[in-house]
Amino acid sequence: MKEERFINVTGTDYIVPVLWGEHPESPDYITYGFETKSEGIAFIRGVLEGEGWNDYVGIEGPRTNQKRLLHTFKEAVQERHPYLFEEKGA
């Protein structure tokens, strides 16, 4: 997986990596940054409200745990979209 880009919404202390789409064509994701946990959770709640329109895979957590957070995120993406990790042409 590679991070598509980082969007600093209100800060960088709390991050929310998201893979957008019901059937994404690649495992590229966007990480959103927030100053506080409350802002990150509010973002996720807004995404949940719109989930009926689009699908996504996302988790949230403090940037100090970024390595573990991104590992958990990758596992969630692999579980939900295993085809993204299949060898091409096999």
Buried (B, 14 or more C-beta within 10 A) or exposed (E): BEEBEEEEBBBEBBBBBBBBEEEBEEBBBBBBBBBEEEBBBEBBEEBEEEEEEEBBBBBBBEBEEBEEBBEBBBEBBBEBBEEBEEEEEE
